[in-house]
Amino acid sequence: MGAGEIGRRLGVGPSRVQQLINRKGFPDPYDELDMGKVWRTADVEKWIREHRSDLAQDPEGSE
């Protein structure tokens, strides 16, 4: 999951994504590719469950 996917999942723009991914407690990136950093979807979803319970469902909308 890249920064763009994280933003779409959370419903926020690029500036807010940058703030979040630089915060202590946000999962560390899995890897860094030429296109940028990438995170494991499971790690991001766990963070969402812990910090944004209003969005705690899978991206397709089923819990």
PQR file of N, CA, C, O and H, with PARSE charges and radii, in Angstrom:
ATOM      1  N   MET A   1       0.859  -1.154   0.000 -0.4000 1.5000
ATOM      2  CA  MET A   1       0.000   0.000   0.000 -0.0000 2.0000
ATOM      3  C   MET A   1       0.913   1.226   0.000  0.5500 1.7000
ATOM      4  O   MET A   1       1.762   1.377   0.879 -0.5500 1.4000
ATOM      5  N   GLY A   2       0.733   2.092  -0.983 -0.4000 1.5000
ATOM      6  CA  GLY A   2       1.499   3.326  -1.048 -0.0000 2.0000
ATOM      7  C   GLY A   2       0.759   4.472  -0.372  0.5500 1.7000
ATOM      8  O   GLY A   2      -0.351   4.294   0.130 -0.5500 1.4000
ATOM      9  H   GLY A   2       0.044   1.970  -1.697  0.4000 1.0000
ATOM     10  N   ALA A   3       1.377   5.641  -0.363 -0.4000 1.5000
ATOM     11  CA  ALA A   3       0.777   6.805   0.287 -0.0000 2.0000
ATOM     12  C   ALA A   3      -0.565   7.161  -0.341  0.5500 1.7000
ATOM     13  O   ALA A   3      -1.485   7.564   0.370 -0.5500 1.4000
ATOM     14  H   ALA A   3       2.279   5.785  -0.770  0.4000 1.0000
ATOM     15  N   GLY A   4      -0.695   7.021  -1.650 -0.4000 1.5000
ATOM     16  CA  GLY A   4      -1.958   7.325  -2.320 -0.0000 2.0000
ATOM     17  C   GLY A   4      -3.080   6.409  -1.857  0.5500 1.7000
ATOM     18  O   GLY A   4      -4.200   6.860  -1.614 -0.5500 1.4000
ATOM     19  H   GLY A   4       0.053   6.693  -2.228  0.4000 1.0000
ATOM     20  N   GLU A   5      -2.777   5.124  -1.736 -0.4000 1.5000
ATOM     21  CA  GLU A   5      -3.781   4.168  -1.255 -0.0000 2.0000
ATOM     22  C   GLU A   5      -4.141   4.438   0.205  0.5500 1.7000
ATOM     23  O   GLU A   5      -5.302   4.306   0.593 -0.5500 1.4000
ATOM     24  H   GLU A   5      -1.867   4.758  -1.933  0.4000 1.0000
ATOM     25  N   ILE A   6      -3.166   4.808   1.000 -0.4000 1.5000
ATOM     26  CA  ILE A   6      -3.447   5.138   2.397 -0.0000 2.0000
ATOM     27  C   ILE A   6      -4.387   6.341   2.459  0.5500 1.7000
ATOM     28  O   ILE A   6      -5.347   6.346   3.230 -0.5500 1.4000
ATOM     29  H   ILE A   6      -2.223   4.915   0.684  0.4000 1.0000
ATOM     30  N   GLY A   7      -4.109   7.345   1.655 -0.4000 1.5000
ATOM     31  CA  GLY A   7      -4.973   8.525   1.624 -0.0000 2.0000
ATOM     32  C   GLY A   7      -6.389   8.196   1.213  0.5500 1.7000
ATOM     33  O   GLY A   7      -7.343   8.676   1.825 -0.5500 1.4000
ATOM     34  H   GLY A   7      -3.329   7.341   1.029  0.4000 1.0000
ATOM     35  N   ARG A   8      -6.538   7.381   0.182 -0.4000 1.5000
ATOM     36  CA  ARG A   8      -7.891   6.988  -0.253 -0.0000 2.0000
ATOM     37  C   ARG A   8      -8.594   6.180   0.824  0.5500 1.7000
ATOM     38  O   ARG A   8      -9.788   6.363   1.059 -0.5500 1.4000
ATOM     39  H   ARG A   8      -5.763   6.991  -0.316  0.4000 1.0000
ATOM     40  N   ARG A   9      -7.868   5.295   1.473 -0.4000 1.5000
ATOM     41  CA  ARG A   9      -8.455   4.459   2.527 -0.0000 2.0000
ATOM     42  C   ARG A   9      -8.945   5.309   3.699  0.5500 1.7000
ATOM     43  O   ARG A   9      -9.989   5.025   4.288 -0.5500 1.4000
ATOM     44  H   ARG A   9      -6.898   5.147   1.282  0.4000 1.0000
ATOM     45  N   LEU A  10      -8.184   6.354   4.032 -0.4000 1.5000
ATOM     46  CA  LEU A  10      -8.534   7.203   5.158 -0.0000 2.0000
ATOM     47  C   LEU A  10      -9.415   8.393   4.758  0.5500 1.7000
ATOM     48  O   LEU A  10      -9.982   9.067   5.618 -0.5500 1.4000
ATOM     49  H   LEU A  10      -7.336   6.584   3.553  0.4000 1.0000
ATOM     50  N   GLY A  11      -9.522   8.643   3.467 -0.4000 1.5000
ATOM     51  CA  GLY A  11     -10.311   9.777   3.012 -0.0000 2.0000
ATOM     52  C   GLY A  11      -9.626  11.107   3.275  0.5500 1.7000
ATOM     53  O   GLY A  11     -10.285  12.100   3.585 -0.5500 1.4000
ATOM     54  H   GLY A  11      -9.061   8.095   2.769  0.4000 1.0000
ATOM     55  N   VAL A  12      -8.299  11.130   3.151 -0.4000 1.5000
ATOM     56  CA  VAL A  12      -7.533  12.350   3.396 -0.0000 2.0000
ATOM     57  C   VAL A  12      -6.615  12.640   2.219  0.5500 1.7000
ATOM     58  O   VAL A  12      -6.352  11.772   1.387 -0.5500 1.4000
ATOM     59  H   VAL A  12      -7.763  10.324   2.899  0.4000 1.0000
ATOM     60  N   GLY A  13      -6.137  13.867   2.166 -0.4000 1.5000
ATOM     61  CA  GLY A  13      -5.257  14.283   1.088 -0.0000 2.0000
ATOM     62  C   GLY A  13      -3.799  13.981   1.361  0.5500 1.7000
ATOM     63  O   GLY A  13      -3.441  13.507   2.439 -0.5500 1.4000
ATOM     64  H   GLY A  13      -6.351  14.572   2.842  0.4000 1.0000
ATOM     65  N   PRO A  14      -2.961  14.260   0.373 -0.5600 1.5000
ATOM     66  CA  PRO A  14      -1.532  13.950   0.478  0.2800 2.0000
ATOM     67  C   PRO A  14      -0.827  14.605   1.662  0.5500 1.7000
ATOM     68  O   PRO A  14       0.036  13.982   2.281 -0.5500 1.4000
ATOM     69  N   SER A  15      -1.177  15.842   1.988 -0.4000 1.5000
ATOM     70  CA  SER A  15      -0.524  16.521   3.115 -0.0000 2.0000
ATOM     71  C   SER A  15      -0.803  15.798   4.425  0.5500 1.7000
ATOM     72  O   SER A  15       0.089  15.612   5.252 -0.5500 1.4000
ATOM     73  H   SER A  15      -1.879  16.347   1.486  0.4000 1.0000
ATOM     74  N   ARG A  16      -2.067  15.391   4.598 -0.4000 1.5000
ATOM     75  CA  ARG A  16      -2.439  14.692   5.829 -0.0000 2.0000
ATOM     76  C   ARG A  16      -1.781  13.318   5.893  0.5500 1.7000
ATOM     77  O   ARG A  16      -1.360  12.880   6.963 -0.5500 1.4000
ATOM     78  H   ARG A  16      -2.792  15.542   3.925  0.4000 1.0000
ATOM     79  N   VAL A  17      -1.690  12.644   4.762 -0.4000 1.5000
ATOM     80  CA  VAL A  17      -1.004  11.338   4.735 -0.0000 2.0000
ATOM     81  C   VAL A  17       0.428  11.514   5.205  0.5500 1.7000
ATOM     82  O   VAL A  17       0.910  10.727   6.020 -0.5500 1.4000
ATOM     83  H   VAL A  17      -2.032  13.000   3.892  0.4000 1.0000
ATOM     84  N   GLN A  18       1.117  12.534   4.707 -0.4000 1.5000
ATOM     85  CA  GLN A  18       2.498  12.763   5.117 -0.0000 2.0000
ATOM     86  C   GLN A  18       2.599  13.007   6.616  0.5500 1.7000
ATOM     87  O   GLN A  18       3.521  12.515   7.267 -0.5500 1.4000
ATOM     88  H   GLN A  18       0.725  13.173   4.045  0.4000 1.0000
ATOM     89  N   GLN A  19       1.656  13.763   7.165 -0.4000 1.5000
ATOM     90  CA  GLN A  19       1.657  13.986   8.613 -0.0000 2.0000
ATOM     91  C   GLN A  19       1.506  12.668   9.360  0.5500 1.7000
ATOM     92  O   GLN A  19       2.229  12.402  10.320 -0.5500 1.4000
ATOM     93  H   GLN A  19       0.908  14.163   6.636  0.4000 1.0000
ATOM     94  N   LEU A  20       0.570  11.853   8.915 -0.4000 1.5000
ATOM     95  CA  LEU A  20       0.294  10.587   9.603 -0.0000 2.0000
ATOM     96  C   LEU A  20       1.463   9.619   9.518  0.5500 1.7000
ATOM     97  O   LEU A  20       1.854   9.031  10.526 -0.5500 1.4000
ATOM     98  H   LEU A  20      -0.018  12.070   8.135  0.4000 1.0000
ATOM     99  N   ILE A  21       2.026   9.447   8.325 -0.4000 1.5000
ATOM    100  CA  ILE A  21       3.085   8.446   8.180 -0.0000 2.0000
ATOM    101  C   ILE A  21       4.371   8.867   8.885  0.5500 1.7000
ATOM    102  O   ILE A  21       5.244   8.035   9.130 -0.5500 1.4000
ATOM    103  H   ILE A  21       1.708   9.925   7.506  0.4000 1.0000
ATOM    104  N   ASN A  22       4.493  10.150   9.211 -0.4000 1.5000
ATOM    105  CA  ASN A  22       5.673  10.624   9.945 -0.0000 2.0000
ATOM    106  C   ASN A  22       5.465  10.630  11.453  0.5500 1.7000
ATOM    107  O   ASN A  22       6.386  10.939  12.209 -0.5500 1.4000
ATOM    108  H   ASN A  22       3.784  10.826   9.012  0.4000 1.0000
ATOM    109  N   ARG A  23       4.260  10.291  11.892 -0.4000 1.5000
ATOM    110  CA  ARG A  23       3.971  10.259  13.327 -0.0000 2.0000
ATOM    111  C   ARG A  23       4.514   8.997  13.972  0.5500 1.7000
ATOM    112  O   ARG A  23       4.576   7.926  13.369 -0.5500 1.4000
ATOM    113  H   ARG A  23       3.511  10.040  11.278  0.4000 1.0000
ATOM    114  N   LYS A  24       4.904   9.173  15.224 -0.4000 1.5000
ATOM    115  CA  LYS A  24       5.282   8.012  16.021 -0.0000 2.0000
ATOM    116  C   LYS A  24       4.036   7.144  16.169  0.5500 1.7000
ATOM    117  O   LYS A  24       2.949   7.661  16.426 -0.5500 1.4000
ATOM    118  H   LYS A  24       4.853  10.043  15.714  0.4000 1.0000
ATOM    119  N   GLY A  25       4.182   5.858  16.012 -0.4000 1.5000
ATOM    120  CA  GLY A  25       3.058   4.948  16.151 -0.0000 2.0000
ATOM    121  C   GLY A  25       2.480   4.476  14.828  0.5500 1.7000
ATOM    122  O   GLY A  25       1.808   3.446  14.780 -0.5500 1.4000
ATOM    123  H   GLY A  25       5.065   5.438  15.803  0.4000 1.0000
ATOM    124  N   PHE A  26       2.737   5.228  13.737 -0.4000 1.5000
ATOM    125  CA  PHE A  26       2.285   4.738  12.438 -0.0000 2.0000
ATOM    126  C   PHE A  26       3.248   3.633  12.018  0.5500 1.7000
ATOM    127  O   PHE A  26       4.447   3.730  12.280 -0.5500 1.4000
ATOM    128  H   PHE A  26       3.283   6.065  13.777  0.4000 1.0000
ATOM    129  N   PRO A  27       2.743   2.589  11.375 -0.5600 1.5000
ATOM    130  CA  PRO A  27       3.642   1.480  11.001  0.2800 2.0000
ATOM    131  C   PRO A  27       4.823   1.938  10.158  0.5500 1.7000
ATOM    132  O   PRO A  27       4.709   2.855   9.344 -0.5500 1.4000
ATOM    133  N   ASP A  28       5.941   1.292  10.367 -0.4000 1.5000
ATOM    134  CA  ASP A  28       7.103   1.547   9.525 -0.0000 2.0000
ATOM    135  C   ASP A  28       6.838   0.996   8.136  0.5500 1.7000
ATOM    136  O   ASP A  28       6.145  -0.011   7.989 -0.5500 1.4000
ATOM    137  H   ASP A  28       6.033   0.548  11.029  0.4000 1.0000
ATOM    138  N   PRO A  29       7.381   1.645   7.118 -0.5600 1.5000
ATOM    139  CA  PRO A  29       7.221   1.111   5.760  0.2800 2.0000
ATOM    140  C   PRO A  29       7.838  -0.279   5.657  0.5500 1.7000
ATOM    141  O   PRO A  29       8.818  -0.596   6.331 -0.5500 1.4000
ATOM    142  N   TYR A  30       7.246  -1.088   4.808 -0.4000 1.5000
ATOM    143  CA  TYR A  30       7.764  -2.420   4.535 -0.0000 2.0000
ATOM    144  C   TYR A  30       9.008  -2.321   3.661  0.5500 1.7000
ATOM    145  O   TYR A  30       9.975  -3.058   3.850 -0.5500 1.4000
ATOM    146  H   TYR A  30       6.450  -0.830   4.260  0.4000 1.0000
ATOM    147  N   ASP A  31       8.967  -1.401   2.706 -0.4000 1.5000
ATOM    148  CA  ASP A  31      10.056  -1.262   1.748 -0.0000 2.0000
ATOM    149  C   ASP A  31       9.982   0.125   1.124  0.5500 1.7000
ATOM    150  O   ASP A  31       8.982   0.829   1.265 -0.5500 1.4000
ATOM    151  H   ASP A  31       8.181  -0.802   2.553  0.4000 1.0000
ATOM    152  N   GLU A  32      11.044   0.504   0.437 -0.4000 1.5000
ATOM    153  CA  GLU A  32      11.029   1.743  -0.328 -0.0000 2.0000
ATOM    154  C   GLU A  32      11.416   1.411  -1.758  0.5500 1.7000
ATOM    155  O   GLU A  32      12.500   0.894  -2.028 -0.5500 1.4000
ATOM    156  H   GLU A  32      11.856  -0.068   0.322  0.4000 1.0000
ATOM    157  N   LEU A  33      10.506   1.720  -2.663 -0.4000 1.5000
ATOM    158  CA  LEU A  33      10.710   1.460  -4.081 -0.0000 2.0000
ATOM    159  C   LEU A  33      11.025   2.773  -4.778  0.5500 1.7000
ATOM    160  O   LEU A  33      11.012   3.830  -4.147 -0.5500 1.4000
ATOM    161  H   LEU A  33       9.626   2.140  -2.444  0.4000 1.0000
ATOM    162  N   ASP A  34      11.306   2.715  -6.070 -0.4000 1.5000
ATOM    163  CA  ASP A  34      11.549   3.945  -6.828 -0.0000 2.0000
ATOM    164  C   ASP A  34      10.361   4.900  -6.723  0.5500 1.7000
ATOM    165  O   ASP A  34      10.544   6.117  -6.692 -0.5500 1.4000
ATOM    166  H   ASP A  34      11.317   1.856  -6.582  0.4000 1.0000
ATOM    167  N   MET A  35       9.146   4.354  -6.669 -0.4000 1.5000
ATOM    168  CA  MET A  35       7.936   5.186  -6.591 -0.0000 2.0000
ATOM    169  C   MET A  35       7.679   5.731  -5.196  0.5500 1.7000
ATOM    170  O   MET A  35       6.847   6.624  -5.034 -0.5500 1.4000
ATOM    171  H   MET A  35       8.997   3.366  -6.695  0.4000 1.0000
ATOM    172  N   GLY A  36       8.359   5.226  -4.199 -0.4000 1.5000
ATOM    173  CA  GLY A  36       8.182   5.698  -2.836 -0.0000 2.0000
ATOM    174  C   GLY A  36       8.072   4.557  -1.845  0.5500 1.7000
ATOM    175  O   GLY A  36       8.298   3.394  -2.178 -0.5500 1.4000
ATOM    176  H   GLY A  36       9.035   4.501  -4.330  0.4000 1.0000
ATOM    177  N   LYS A  37       7.721   4.917  -0.619 -0.4000 1.5000
ATOM    178  CA  LYS A  37       7.591   3.925   0.444 -0.0000 2.0000
ATOM    179  C   LYS A  37       6.307   3.137   0.285  0.5500 1.7000
ATOM    180  O   LYS A  37       5.312   3.640  -0.237 -0.5500 1.4000
ATOM    181  H   LYS A  37       7.538   5.862  -0.349  0.4000 1.0000
ATOM    182  N   VAL A  38       6.344   1.889   0.745 -0.4000 1.5000
ATOM    183  CA  VAL A  38       5.154   1.034   0.729 -0.0000 2.0000
ATOM    184  C   VAL A  38       4.994   0.366   2.092  0.5500 1.7000
ATOM    185  O   VAL A  38       5.970   0.058   2.776 -0.5500 1.4000
ATOM    186  H   VAL A  38       7.152   1.481   1.169  0.4000 1.0000
ATOM    187  N   TRP A  39       3.738   0.155   2.460 -0.4000 1.5000
ATOM    188  CA  TRP A  39       3.388  -0.443   3.744 -0.0000 2.0000
ATOM    189  C   TRP A  39       2.598  -1.717   3.511  0.5500 1.7000
ATOM    190  O   TRP A  39       1.915  -1.858   2.497 -0.5500 1.4000
ATOM    191  H   TRP A  39       2.945   0.405   1.903  0.4000 1.0000
ATOM    192  N   ARG A  40       2.693  -2.630   4.440 -0.4000 1.5000
ATOM    193  CA  ARG A  40       1.845  -3.825   4.398 -0.0000 2.0000
ATOM    194  C   ARG A  40       0.420  -3.393   4.718  0.5500 1.7000
ATOM    195  O   ARG A  40       0.182  -2.664   5.682 -0.5500 1.4000
ATOM    196  H   ARG A  40       3.249  -2.516   5.264  0.4000 1.0000
ATOM    197  N   THR A  41      -0.512  -3.845   3.910 -0.4000 1.5000
ATOM    198  CA  THR A  41      -1.912  -3.502   4.119 -0.0000 2.0000
ATOM    199  C   THR A  41      -2.360  -3.920   5.514  0.5500 1.7000
ATOM    200  O   THR A  41      -3.077  -3.172   6.180 -0.5500 1.4000
ATOM    201  H   THR A  41      -0.318  -4.436   3.127  0.4000 1.0000
ATOM    202  N   ALA A  42      -1.955  -5.084   5.959 -0.4000 1.5000
ATOM    203  CA  ALA A  42      -2.362  -5.564   7.284 -0.0000 2.0000
ATOM    204  C   ALA A  42      -1.884  -4.624   8.386  0.5500 1.7000
ATOM    205  O   ALA A  42      -2.602  -4.405   9.361 -0.5500 1.4000
ATOM    206  H   ALA A  42      -1.373  -5.691   5.419  0.4000 1.0000
ATOM    207  N   ASP A  43      -0.682  -4.065   8.246 -0.4000 1.5000
ATOM    208  CA  ASP A  43      -0.161  -3.134   9.248 -0.0000 2.0000
ATOM    209  C   ASP A  43      -0.975  -1.845   9.275  0.5500 1.7000
ATOM    210  O   ASP A  43      -1.290  -1.323  10.344 -0.5500 1.4000
ATOM    211  H   ASP A  43      -0.099  -4.243   7.454  0.4000 1.0000
ATOM    212  N   VAL A  44      -1.313  -1.335   8.092 -0.4000 1.5000
ATOM    213  CA  VAL A  44      -2.106  -0.108   8.013 -0.0000 2.0000
ATOM    214  C   VAL A  44      -3.511  -0.352   8.555  0.5500 1.7000
ATOM    215  O   VAL A  44      -4.048   0.481   9.286 -0.5500 1.4000
ATOM    216  H   VAL A  44      -1.057  -1.759   7.223  0.4000 1.0000
ATOM    217  N   GLU A  45      -4.109  -1.491   8.201 -0.4000 1.5000
ATOM    218  CA  GLU A  45      -5.455  -1.798   8.695 -0.0000 2.0000
ATOM    219  C   GLU A  45      -5.463  -1.954  10.210  0.5500 1.7000
ATOM    220  O   GLU A  45      -6.429  -1.556  10.862 -0.5500 1.4000
ATOM    221  H   GLU A  45      -3.673  -2.168   7.607  0.4000 1.0000
ATOM    222  N   LYS A  46      -4.424  -2.515  10.774 -0.4000 1.5000
ATOM    223  CA  LYS A  46      -4.326  -2.630  12.233 -0.0000 2.0000
ATOM    224  C   LYS A  46      -4.261  -1.238  12.854  0.5500 1.7000
ATOM    225  O   LYS A  46      -4.929  -0.973  13.854 -0.5500 1.4000
ATOM    226  H   LYS A  46      -3.639  -2.838  10.245  0.4000 1.0000
ATOM    227  N   TRP A  47      -3.463  -0.349  12.269 -0.4000 1.5000
ATOM    228  CA  TRP A  47      -3.367   1.022  12.765 -0.0000 2.0000
ATOM    229  C   TRP A  47      -4.737   1.696  12.689  0.5500 1.7000
ATOM    230  O   TRP A  47      -5.135   2.396  13.620 -0.5500 1.4000
ATOM    231  H   TRP A  47      -2.920  -0.563  11.457  0.4000 1.0000
ATOM    232  N   ILE A  48      -5.452   1.493  11.596 -0.4000 1.5000
ATOM    233  CA  ILE A  48      -6.791   2.081  11.446 -0.0000 2.0000
ATOM    234  C   ILE A  48      -7.709   1.570  12.552  0.5500 1.7000
ATOM    235  O   ILE A  48      -8.429   2.356  13.168 -0.5500 1.4000
ATOM    236  H   ILE A  48      -5.129   0.925  10.839  0.4000 1.0000
ATOM    237  N   ARG A  49      -7.693   0.266  12.810 -0.4000 1.5000
ATOM    238  CA  ARG A  49      -8.547  -0.285  13.878 -0.0000 2.0000
ATOM    239  C   ARG A  49      -8.226   0.348  15.227  0.5500 1.7000
ATOM    240  O   ARG A  49      -9.124   0.583  16.036 -0.5500 1.4000
ATOM    241  H   ARG A  49      -7.108  -0.372  12.309  0.4000 1.0000
ATOM    242  N   GLU A  50      -6.950   0.622  15.468 -0.4000 1.5000
ATOM    243  CA  GLU A  50      -6.527   1.162  16.755 -0.0000 2.0000
ATOM    244  C   GLU A  50      -6.722   2.668  16.878  0.5500 1.7000
ATOM    245  O   GLU A  50      -6.948   3.173  17.978 -0.5500 1.4000
ATOM    246  H   GLU A  50      -6.221   0.430  14.811  0.4000 1.0000
ATOM    247  N   HIS A  51      -6.639   3.397  15.758 -0.4000 1.5000
ATOM    248  CA  HIS A  51      -6.630   4.857  15.817 -0.0000 2.0000
ATOM    249  C   HIS A  51      -7.794   5.530  15.103  0.5500 1.7000
ATOM    250  O   HIS A  51      -8.076   6.702  15.353 -0.5500 1.4000
ATOM    251  H   HIS A  51      -6.456   2.987  14.864  0.4000 1.0000
ATOM    252  N   ARG A  52      -8.461   4.817  14.233 -0.4000 1.5000
ATOM    253  CA  ARG A  52      -9.586   5.384  13.474 -0.0000 2.0000
ATOM    254  C   ARG A  52     -10.712   4.357  13.421  0.5500 1.7000
ATOM    255  O   ARG A  52     -11.079   3.872  12.351 -0.5500 1.4000
ATOM    256  H   ARG A  52      -8.232   3.865  14.031  0.4000 1.0000
ATOM    257  N   SER A  53     -11.245   4.040  14.578 -0.4000 1.5000
ATOM    258  CA  SER A  53     -12.242   2.976  14.662 -0.0000 2.0000
ATOM    259  C   SER A  53     -13.459   3.242  13.778  0.5500 1.7000
ATOM    260  O   SER A  53     -14.158   2.306  13.392 -0.5500 1.4000
ATOM    261  H   SER A  53     -10.947   4.434  15.448  0.4000 1.0000
ATOM    262  N   ASP A  54     -13.715   4.512  13.456 -0.4000 1.5000
ATOM    263  CA  ASP A  54     -14.827   4.826  12.559 -0.0000 2.0000
ATOM    264  C   ASP A  54     -14.605   4.266  11.157  0.5500 1.7000
ATOM    265  O   ASP A  54     -15.560   4.116  10.394 -0.5500 1.4000
ATOM    266  H   ASP A  54     -13.147   5.272  13.770  0.4000 1.0000
ATOM    267  N   LEU A  55     -13.370   3.960  10.812 -0.4000 1.5000
ATOM    268  CA  LEU A  55     -13.041   3.407   9.490 -0.0000 2.0000
ATOM    269  C   LEU A  55     -12.632   1.942   9.558  0.5500 1.7000
ATOM    270  O   LEU A  55     -12.155   1.392   8.565 -0.5500 1.4000
ATOM    271  H   LEU A  55     -12.594   4.083  11.431  0.4000 1.0000
ATOM    272  N   ALA A  56     -12.806   1.310  10.695 -0.4000 1.5000
ATOM    273  CA  ALA A  56     -12.313  -0.052  10.910 -0.0000 2.0000
ATOM    274  C   ALA A  56     -13.172  -1.077  10.199  0.5500 1.7000
ATOM    275  O   ALA A  56     -14.004  -1.751  10.805 -0.5500 1.4000
ATOM    276  H   ALA A  56     -13.193   1.757  11.501  0.4000 1.0000
ATOM    277  N   GLN A  57     -12.953  -1.175   8.926 -0.4000 1.5000
ATOM    278  CA  GLN A  57     -13.571  -2.202   8.087 -0.0000 2.0000
ATOM    279  C   GLN A  57     -12.655  -2.385   6.893  0.5500 1.7000
ATOM    280  O   GLN A  57     -11.732  -1.599   6.680 -0.5500 1.4000
ATOM    281  H   GLN A  57     -12.276  -0.627   8.434  0.4000 1.0000
ATOM    282  N   ASP A  58     -12.910  -3.413   6.125 -0.4000 1.5000
ATOM    283  CA  ASP A  58     -12.035  -3.575   4.967 -0.0000 2.0000
ATOM    284  C   ASP A  58     -12.422  -2.545   3.907  0.5500 1.7000
ATOM    285  O   ASP A  58     -13.523  -1.998   3.961 -0.5500 1.4000
ATOM    286  H   ASP A  58     -13.659  -4.052   6.298  0.4000 1.0000
ATOM    287  N   PRO A  59     -11.534  -2.269   2.938 -0.5600 1.5000
ATOM    288  CA  PRO A  59     -11.790  -1.220   1.951  0.2800 2.0000
ATOM    289  C   PRO A  59     -13.059  -1.430   1.128  0.5500 1.7000
ATOM    290  O   PRO A  59     -13.607  -0.462   0.601 -0.5500 1.4000
ATOM    291  N   GLU A  60     -13.537  -2.654   1.004 -0.4000 1.5000
ATOM    292  CA  GLU A  60     -14.753  -2.903   0.254 -0.0000 2.0000
ATOM    293  C   GLU A  60     -16.007  -2.628   1.058  0.5500 1.7000
ATOM    294  O   GLU A  60     -17.106  -2.638   0.504 -0.5500 1.4000
ATOM    295  H   GLU A  60     -13.092  -3.441   1.432  0.4000 1.0000
ATOM    296  N   GLY A  61     -15.869  -2.387   2.336 -0.4000 1.5000
ATOM    297  CA  GLY A  61     -17.001  -1.993   3.147 -0.0000 2.0000
ATOM    298  C   GLY A  61     -17.609  -3.089   3.989  0.5500 1.7000
ATOM    299  O   GLY A  61     -18.555  -2.815   4.728 -0.5500 1.4000
ATOM    300  H   GLY A  61     -14.976  -2.379   2.786  0.4000 1.0000
ATOM    301  N   SER A  62     -17.121  -4.316   3.921 -0.4000 1.5000
ATOM    302  CA  SER A  62     -17.657  -5.360   4.791 -0.0000 2.0000
ATOM    303  C   SER A  62     -16.755  -5.514   5.994  0.5500 1.7000
ATOM    304  O   SER A  62     -15.535  -5.402   5.874 -0.5500 1.4000
ATOM    305  H   SER A  62     -16.352  -4.538   3.321  0.4000 1.0000
ATOM    306  N   GLU A  63     -17.338  -5.770   7.156 -0.4000 1.5000
ATOM    307  CA  GLU A  63     -16.536  -5.867   8.368 -0.0000 2.0000
ATOM    308  C   GLU A  63     -16.066  -7.284   8.611  0.5500 1.7000
ATOM    309  O   GLU A  63     -15.375  -7.545   9.596 -0.5500 1.4000
ATOM    310  H   GLU A  63     -18.329  -5.861   7.253  0.4000 1.0000
TER
END
